[in-house]
Amino acid sequence: MKHYRAEDLSRFASAILEAIGMNPVDAAFAAEVIVASDLAGHGSHGLRRLPEYVERAGSGLLAPGERPVVELDLGALLRLDGRRAWATSPCGT
């Protein structure tokens, strides 16, 4: 079995995420989360999901360039519009 360095896998995943429209900073962060999932033994949330993410972006189910926005902030209550953004994208900037 061939082994790859985590840094190389992160760069690979980040390049794919950028290619489908994610900004470089969010792509790098998401790629680290994906690779960390594999390293932690949670392959169901790792690199094997990349083809699904590419397909979802192509069909419009995922909007990699979007970011969630806060619609309502009442302190103890917060309502977000996810805007089909990547789950690891930070909210409202």
NORDAKA-V162924 format. One record per pair of residues at least 12 apart in sequence whose C-alpha atoms are under 10 Angstrom apart, sorted by the first residue. I is the first residue (numbers start at 1). GAP is how many residues later the second one is. D is the distance in whole Angstrom. If there is no record, write none. Layout:
i=I gap=GAP d=D
i=I gap=GAP d=D
This chain:
i=6 gap=26 d=9
i=6 gap=29 d=7
i=6 gap=30 d=8
i=6 gap=32 d=9
i=6 gap=33 d=8
i=7 gap=24 d=10
i=7 gap=25 d=8
i=7 gap=28 d=9
i=8 gap=27 d=10
i=9 gap=22 d=8
i=9 gap=23 d=9
i=9 gap=25 d=9
i=9 gap=26 d=7
i=9 gap=38 d=8
i=10 gap=17 d=9
i=10 gap=18 d=7
i=10 gap=19 d=9
i=10 gap=20 d=9
i=10 gap=21 d=5
i=10 gap=22 d=6
i=10 gap=23 d=9
i=10 gap=24 d=8
i=10 gap=25 d=6
i=10 gap=26 d=9
i=10 gap=37 d=9
i=11 gap=16 d=9
i=11 gap=17 d=7
i=11 gap=20 d=7
i=11 gap=21 d=9
i=11 gap=24 d=10
i=12 gap=16 d=10
i=12 gap=19 d=8
i=12 gap=35 d=10
i=13 gap=14 d=8
i=13 gap=15 d=8
i=13 gap=17 d=8
i=13 gap=18 d=5
i=13 gap=19 d=8
i=13 gap=21 d=8
i=13 gap=22 d=8
i=13 gap=33 d=10
i=13 gap=34 d=7
i=13 gap=37 d=7
i=14 gap=12 d=9
i=14 gap=13 d=5
i=14 gap=14 d=5
i=14 gap=15 d=8
i=14 gap=16 d=7
i=14 gap=17 d=5
i=14 gap=18 d=8
i=14 gap=20 d=10
i=15 gap=12 d=8
i=15 gap=13 d=8
i=15 gap=16 d=9
i=16 gap=15 d=9
i=16 gap=34 d=8
i=16 gap=35 d=9
i=16 gap=37 d=10
i=16 gap=38 d=8
i=17 gap=13 d=8
i=17 gap=14 d=8
i=17 gap=33 d=8
i=17 gap=36 d=8
i=17 gap=37 d=8
i=17 gap=40 d=10
i=17 gap=47 d=8
i=17 gap=48 d=10
i=18 gap=46 d=8
i=18 gap=47 d=9
i=19 gap=35 d=9
i=19 gap=45 d=10
i=20 gap=33 d=9
i=20 gap=34 d=7
i=20 gap=35 d=9
i=20 gap=36 d=10
i=20 gap=37 d=7
i=20 gap=38 d=8
i=20 gap=42 d=10
i=20 gap=43 d=9
i=20 gap=44 d=7
i=20 gap=45 d=8
i=21 gap=33 d=10
i=21 gap=36 d=8
i=21 gap=42 d=8
i=21 gap=43 d=5
i=21 gap=44 d=5
i=21 gap=45 d=9
i=22 gap=35 d=10
i=22 gap=41 d=8
i=22 gap=42 d=5
i=22 gap=43 d=5
i=22 gap=44 d=8
i=22 gap=45 d=10
i=22 gap=63 d=9
i=22 gap=64 d=9
i=22 gap=67 d=10
i=23 gap=41 d=8
i=23 gap=42 d=6
i=23 gap=43 d=9
i=23 gap=66 d=10
i=25 gap=64 d=10
i=26 gap=38 d=9
i=26 gap=39 d=9
i=26 gap=41 d=10
i=26 gap=60 d=9
i=26 gap=62 d=8
i=26 gap=63 d=6
i=26 gap=64 d=8
i=27 gap=37 d=9
i=27 gap=38 d=10
i=27 gap=59 d=9
i=27 gap=61 d=9
i=27 gap=62 d=9
i=29 gap=59 d=8
i=29 gap=60 d=9
i=30 gap=56 d=8
i=30 gap=57 d=9
i=30 gap=58 d=6
i=30 gap=59 d=8
i=31 gap=15 d=9
i=31 gap=16 d=9
i=31 gap=19 d=10
i=31 gap=57 d=10
i=32 gap=14 d=10
i=33 gap=12 d=9
i=33 gap=13 d=8
i=33 gap=14 d=10
i=33 gap=55 d=8
i=34 gap=12 d=5
i=34 gap=13 d=6
i=34 gap=14 d=9
i=34 gap=15 d=9
i=34 gap=16 d=9
i=35 gap=12 d=7
i=53 gap=33 d=9
i=57 gap=27 d=9
i=57 gap=28 d=10
i=57 gap=29 d=10
i=60 gap=24 d=8
i=61 gap=22 d=10
i=61 gap=23 d=7
i=61 gap=24 d=9
i=62 gap=21 d=9
i=62 gap=22 d=5
i=62 gap=23 d=6
i=62 gap=24 d=7
i=62 gap=25 d=10
i=63 gap=19 d=10
i=63 gap=20 d=7
i=63 gap=21 d=5
i=63 gap=22 d=5
i=63 gap=23 d=7
i=64 gap=19 d=10
i=64 gap=20 d=8
i=64 gap=21 d=6
i=64 gap=22 d=6
i=64 gap=23 d=10
i=64 gap=25 d=9
i=65 gap=18 d=10
i=65 gap=19 d=9
i=65 gap=20 d=7
i=65 gap=21 d=8
i=65 gap=24 d=9
i=66 gap=16 d=8
i=66 gap=17 d=6
i=66 gap=18 d=7
i=66 gap=19 d=5
i=66 gap=20 d=8
i=66 gap=23 d=8
i=66 gap=25 d=10
i=67 gap=14 d=9
i=67 gap=15 d=7
i=67 gap=16 d=7
i=67 gap=17 d=8
i=67 gap=18 d=5
i=67 gap=19 d=7
i=67 gap=20 d=9
i=67 gap=21 d=9
i=67 gap=22 d=6
i=67 gap=23 d=7
i=67 gap=24 d=6
i=67 gap=25 d=7
i=67 gap=26 d=8
i=68 gap=12 d=7
i=68 gap=13 d=6
i=68 gap=14 d=4
i=68 gap=15 d=6
i=68 gap=16 d=8
i=68 gap=17 d=6
i=68 gap=18 d=8
i=68 gap=19 d=9
i=68 gap=20 d=10
i=68 gap=21 d=7
i=68 gap=22 d=7
i=68 gap=23 d=5
i=68 gap=24 d=6
i=68 gap=25 d=9
i=69 gap=12 d=5
i=69 gap=13 d=7
i=69 gap=14 d=8
i=69 gap=16 d=10
i=69 gap=21 d=9
i=69 gap=22 d=5
i=69 gap=23 d=5
i=69 gap=24 d=8
i=70 gap=12 d=9
i=70 gap=21 d=7
i=70 gap=22 d=6
i=70 gap=23 d=10
i=71 gap=21 d=10
i=80 gap=12 d=9
